[in-house]
Structures are given as C-alpha cells and as structure tokens.
C-alpha cells in the first residue's frame, strides 16, 4: 500500500483551489445521497459507496485546511 500523505507541499493558491473543488464535490455528493434516500427502495450498496466517498473527501479537505494553518512553535 502506498502512502499518499507524503505529497510535496502545495502553495496557498493551489491549496485553496483544490479545497474549493473538493468542497463542491462534497456538496454534490450530499445532494445525490439526499435524492437517493428520498425515493425508496434505494440501493444500499450504492448509498454506502457514496457515503464512503464523501467521508474520503472530508478527510482530504481537513488535510488541506491544516496545510493552510501556520505552524506555531510553543
């Protein structure tokens, strides 16, 4: 298994652009999940995959947001 957390650091404008892209996809997935659940019967496996993808996006968003916060030496 490869470690993707060792990607080279990105500059601030690149991080902000990627964050907006990920947030947009996260919102879109939220809407898709809501529409899917509204109309039973729905595919439980598809719902689980969409939710897992949404959680993965949230993790990426958090990771990028943490790169925007300057390190504070205590």
Secondary structure, DSSP 8 states (H G I E B T S, - for coil): ---GGG-----HHHHHHHHHHHHHHHHHHHHHHHHHHHSSS--HHHHHHHHHHHHHHHHHHHHHHHHHS-----
